[in-house]
Amino acid sequence: MDKFQATFEVLYLVSACDGEVSDEEIDVINGYIEANLGQSDYNTQALARSLGILSEEDMGIELGAAAGYLNNVCSPMEKLNILDYAVTVVMADDDPTLVERQVIDALGEIWNIDIEKFLESR
């Protein structure tokens, strides 16, 4: 796993919390990554297909693995930036689900970020 893949996986899996991720959402995630991490030859459509067939439990395991990897390779500001984008994705429909909130809480726990303070500061 590298930083590009891990960031894509975290953002994809956050997007998948509502049960569906469109090609347009993948394009938006790719745009975020290119703007923040640069270009990559990584095939995100293939990765999205492989993540999309995982069980809910395995998605949670993969999210934990990707977030754990990012915890070790990202600066605190990079993690806050990724978290901010993840929250933006979750809040896009103005009605976050319990599962979406749990995913955001899990990212905060893995990255040692106080989610309540983070959300208040947005």
N, C-alpha and C positions, 0 to 999 in steps of 0.2 A: 504494500500500500504506500502511496505517496500523498503529499499534502493536497494535490489536486483531486485525487480520487476520494480521499477522506472528506474533503469539503463538499464535493458533489454528493457523496453518500449521505452526509448529515442533512444537507438541504433537501435532497430528494426524499429522504425518509420523513422529514418534518412535513414536506408537502403531501406525502402519502397518507398522513394521519387521517385525512378526511375520506379515505377510501379510493381516491383516484388522482393520478397525475397525468396531465395532458402534455402533448408534445410542446405546446406553447410554454408551459411551466418549465419544462426541461430547457427550452431555449432561454428563458429568463434566468434560470440558475446558471447556465453556461455563460451568459452575459455578465452576471455577477462575478463568477470565477475569473473570467478573462480580464475584467476590469481590476480585480484585486490580486490575482495570482499570475496572470499572463496567459499566453497561448499554450495549448497542449494538444498533442495528437491523440489523446485518449478518446476512445469511442464511448461517449456518454449514453448514446441511444442503446447500445448493447448492455452497458452496465445497468441502465434503467430497466431494461427487459428482465435481466437476471434478478434485480432487487424486487421487481414487481411480482414475481412468482413465489417469493418467500412467504412463509406463514407469518402471522402477527408476532409470534414469539421469536422467530428467527430474525425478523426485521428489528426487533428490540435488541437482540444480541449484536447484530451488525451495526446498529446505531451506537451502541456502547463501545464497540471495537473502534469504529471510525472516530468517535468523540475522544476516546482514550488516546488514540494516535495523535490527534490534533492537540491534545493537552500537552503532549511531550514535545511537539515541534513548533507550536505557535507561541507568539508573544501574548501577553495578556490583552493587548489592544487588538490583535488579530482575532482572538477568541471573542472579545466583546463585539467586534464588527460582524463576525459570523452569527453570533447570537442575535444581534440586532436585526440582521436580515431574516433569520429564522422566525423571529417574533413578527416581523412585517408580513411574512408569508402566512403565518397562522392567523393574523388579524385581518387579512385581506377581505374576508367575508364578514367582518365585524361580529362574528358569533363563534368564538373559539369553543371547541368541544373540550370535554374533560380529558380525553386522550391527548389532544393537542397541548393542553396545559401540562399534562404529565410529562410529555416529551420535552417541553421547554424546561420544566423543573429538573428533569434528569440531566439535561445539558448543563444547567447551572451547578448541579451537584458534582458532576464529573469535572467541570472546569473551575470549581471552587468560586462560583459567582453567586452572590446573594440575589436571587431572582426578584424578590420584592423590591429591594433597593434599585435594582437595574430597571425594573418596569416603571417605578416612580420617577426615575431620572430621564425617561424617554420623552 
